[in-house]
Amino acid sequence: MPQNLHDQQRLLDAGNDPQLPAAIGTGLDIDGEYPFETLHPRHQVRRSRAALWSLTEIVCSQGSSSAIKRSTEPIQHPISWAISSQFGQEQPFAEIEKQLARHACLWQSFKMATDYEKFYRENRHGLGEPTSEFVMFFNKSVKEQSEVLDVGCGQGRDALFIARLGHSVTAIDLSPSGISDLQSDADEEGLAILAEVADVREYKPRKRFGIIVVDRTLHMLNEGERSAVLGNLLELSKPGTHILIADERSNLPSFKAVLNASQWDWKMTLERRGFLFVQRD
């Protein structure tokens, strides 16, 4: 399972790796079309870690060994591979269950308690390049300058790219260091970015936005908070607004439920591999 922020980001960003087959391009896709045994060893490691990561979240949310077994039966080999790679030995499935149950909440603790503030202080531009799907969207689908909201912007890997295209960006994050780094870069380049320290659960700006970017932020919240926050973000839209979400694939159905319950109609423009892009009619 992910041991640090770099591991988590590599898994989430696996879709940006041109050497990975598209069917398993995301670290969250454990149902890829390519048989495990046929993958390059490096890809086996990534698939295995992704499978373990996904299943530990199931354990945390359901706390049931039967849920573990049901979920792992189709992919016992990758899971065994992941366990042995983490603990240095091959183990039978019964032992795998025990390991998953014992270590499951490490993932939950990691996900909820990662010290981004410390990470950003120690790693300038620590999360790397902007998300490729967002790059493609802005390069191909956005023809006019827009007011953009970047939710959970970190140090601004997406916000900086977007502002360099001429858009006006409001970027929010809980981390003062991340916001400071972003604003410093924006000021140095003369970019139209307003970076604010804010909690997305309480954020209530007075303006409306043409594009709202939510890059791997909602999965850090619990289920109720995720739905409430997305509902609040919909209130910041206007006719024609695009909402671009990158998150765990398992969360997409609940996001679509929030959209379907909205007072406005939303047209889906992209749904794949943990990405959900919609536009308000």
N, C-alpha and C positions, 0 to 999 in steps of 0.2 A: 504494500500500500504506500501511498506517497509519504515520504519521510520529511519533506520540507516544502517550502513554497515553490522551489524550482521544479520538484517532481510534479506537484499539482499542476503548475502552469504548462509543463511539457505534455502532460496527459490531455489537458483541456485544449492545447494548441496543436495536438497531433494532426488535426486536419490540415494544418498549414505545411506539413512535411511532404514535399513532392515525391519522396521515395516510397511513401506508403500507398498501397492500393486504395482507391476511393472508398471501397466498401468497408474498410476498417480504418479509414482515415482519422476518425475521432477516437480519443481514448475512452469514450463512453460507449462505443459500439462493440458489444461483446457477441453480437449475433452476425458477424460479418460473413460474407459468402465464401471466403477463402478458408479451406480446412486448416486447422491449427498446425498440423504436421507439415504442411507445404510452405509455411511462412519462413522467411529468413529468421535466424535466431534473434536478431535485434527486434524484429516485429513480434516474435513470440513473447519476448519479455514485455513489450508494451501491451499486447493483448492480455497477457496474464495479469499484469498489474492492474489493468483497467477492469478486468473481471473481478478481481479481489476487491478493488475499490468500490465498484458498484454494489457488490454483495454485502460488504460491511455496512453500507448505508441501509440496506434492507434489514439487516440485523438490528441496527439502531432504531429503526422506525417500527419494527414488528416484534423484535425480541423473541423470536420463535425459531427453535432448531428445525421444526418441520418446514418453516418458510425457507430456511437456509437450504434444506435438502431439495425441496421442490425447485428452488431457483437454480441450484447448481447441477442437478442431474444431467441436463443437456451439455454441460461444459465442464465436466469433472476433470478432464485432462488439463485444460488451461489453469483451473483453480489449483490442482495439485502442483503444477509447474510453478505457480505463483507462490504457494506456500513453501515449497522446497527452496525456491530462490530467496525467500525472505529468511527462512530458518535453517537452511543448509542441509536438508535431508528430505528424502522422499517419505511421504506419509500416506497411510490409507485414508479413505474417505471419512471414516469415523473420527480420525484425528483432525482432519481438515475442519470438520464441524466444530470441534473443540477450539481449534485455533481461531476460527472465524468468530465464535462467540466470545472468546477471551479478548481478542484484539479489535473487535468491531468498533467499539466506542472510541478507540484512538482516532478513527477517521472523523467521527462526529466532533471530537474535541479539536482535531486539527482544522476542520472546516470552519468551526465557529470561533476558535480562539487563536488563529494565526495572528501573530503580532506584525501586522502590515506596517505599523509605524516604525518598528525596529528594522524591518526589512528595507523599507524605503530609505531610512537614515543610512543604512550600510550599503545600499546598492542603487546608485544613480542610474536611472533608466533601467531598473531591474527587471521589468516585464517585457522588454524587447520591442519588437515591431508591432504595428497595428494589426488587428485581426483581418485576415485576407478577405473574408466575405464582406466585411464593411468596406474595405478598400475597393472591391469590385463594385459594390452598390454605389458608392459615391462617384466612382469614375464613369460608370455606365448609365446610371439612372437619375442622377441629380443634375439638372441643367441650369438651375437658377440658384443664387445665393439664398441660404436659409438660416433661420434661427434654430440652433441645435442644442439639445440638452444631453449631456453625457453623464449618466448615472453610475456612480461608483468608478470614477475616472482614474483612480490611483495617481500615478505620476504623469498621466496624460498621453499614453501611447496612441490612443484613438483620437483624443481631442486635438492634439498637435497636428496630426495628419489632416483632420477635417478642416481646421482653421487655415492650414497652408493652402487649401483649395479656395479660400476666400469666404468661407462661412463664418458666422458669428456664433461662438460656442460658450454656453454656460456649463461649467463642469463642477460636479460636487463629489465629495468623498469624506469619509470620517477621519482620514489621516492628515494631520497638519503638515507632516513632512512631505507627503505625496502632493498635497495642494501647493505647498511652497515651491517644490521642484517644478511643478507644472507652470505656476505663475511666473517663475523666474525665466524659464525657457520661452514662454509666450512673450514676456516683456523684451527679452533679448532679441527676438525675431520680429517684434512689432505686430504680433498676431492679436486678433480680436477674440480673446479668451477671458472670461470672468471665472476665476477658480474660487470656490467657496468650500469651507469646511462645513459639512452638513450631514445630518442623519436622514437617509432617504425615507425612513418611516415617519419623519416629521416635516419633511421639506414641503413648503407651500409657496412657490413663487407666484408673482402676480401676472406674469406674462404667459403666453401660449407659444408653443414651439412647432416648427414645421417638421422636425425630425427629432426623435427621442431614441438615444442609443443606450442599451442596457447590456453591458458586456460582462457576463459572468459575475453578476452581483446578486440576483434574486436567490440563487441557490444557497447563499450564505444566511438566509433568513429561514425561519420555520414556515410550515405550510400556510398557516393563517396569515402571517406577515407578508408572505410572497403575494398572496391574492389581494390583500389590502393595499399593498404598495403599488401593484400593477393597476388596480382600480383607480388609485389616486393619480397615477401617471396618465391614464386615459383622460382624466379631467384637464390635463395640460395640453390636450390636442386641439386642433381646429380642423375644419374640412381640408382633406388632402394630406394630413399629417401622416408620416411614416413612423412606425415604431419597429426598431430593430433589436431583437433579443437573441443573445447567445447564452445558453444555460444547459443544465443537464437535460438530456433527452427525456428522462422520466418525468420532468416537470412540465413539459409542453402541453399535455392534455389539460392540466389545471389552468394554464395560461389561456388556452382557447376557451375554456369555460367562462373565465372572466370576460373575455372579449365578446362572447355570445350573449352574456348578460348585460352588456353595455347598452346605453340608450342609443348609441350610434351603430351603424353598420360598418364592419371591417372586412376588407378584402385581403385574403392571404396572397402574398407575392412570393414567399419562399418558406418551405418547411423541409428541413433535412438536417441530419447529423447534429442535433442540438441547436439548430437555428430556426427562429420563427420571425419572419418579416411580414408586417401587415400595414395596410393603408386605410385610413378613414375615408369613407365616401363623402 
